[in-house]
Structure formats: structure tokens, C-alpha cells
Amino acid sequence: MSHTGVEVFDFLLFSIYPVIGLLAIEGISRLIKAPKWIKLWVQAAVSIGFGVYYWFVLPAPQNFPLTAMVMFALAIALIYQGRRAKISPDKSSY
């Protein structure tokens, strides 16, 4: 038992879930050939969803506020890149 109340395996799963979500969106957007800005904004929404879940939904000794802050920062970066890709798609490398 760890000092945070979360087992090591559970912590690894909590770290892997956002990666799986973002990669799934990447794969689906490539299959349906979605515009880059839509893919980036959907990834931002998923990041915000994981951030809210990790900070506000998980019970107090098991929540991850630092991980949630990272997810919110990632969402801000994805929204910015999505806006940039919508304005000028040729300048966006995503």
C-alpha cells in the first residue's frame, strides 16, 4: 500500500488512460480523415474530461490534482494548436 492510498498498478492505469484516449482519437480522425483542428479540439475536450475526473470525481486521498493540472495545460495547448490549424492549415504540422 502506498502513502497516497493508490496502488502502483492503479497509478499506472490512471497514467495510461489519457494516452489511450488521445491515441484513439488520433486513429479515428485519421480513418475518417477529419480536419486537424477538429481532432485537436476533441483531444482537448478529452484532456479536460480527464482533468475534471482526476481532480474532482476521484475521492480525496486518491485524487491527482497535479496530473489534472497537466491535463488542463495540455488542453490549453491543444486548443491553441487547433485554432492555429483552423486559421492556417498549411502552417500546422499536426
PEMO-V74142 format. One line per field, one symbol per residue. psi: psi as a letter, one per 40 degrees, with the letter a starting at -180 (. if undefined). A space follows every 50 residues. Layout:
psi=???
This chain:
psi=hieeehiddddddddddddddddddddddddefiiddddddddddddddd dddddddiideeigdddddddddddddddddddddddgddehe.
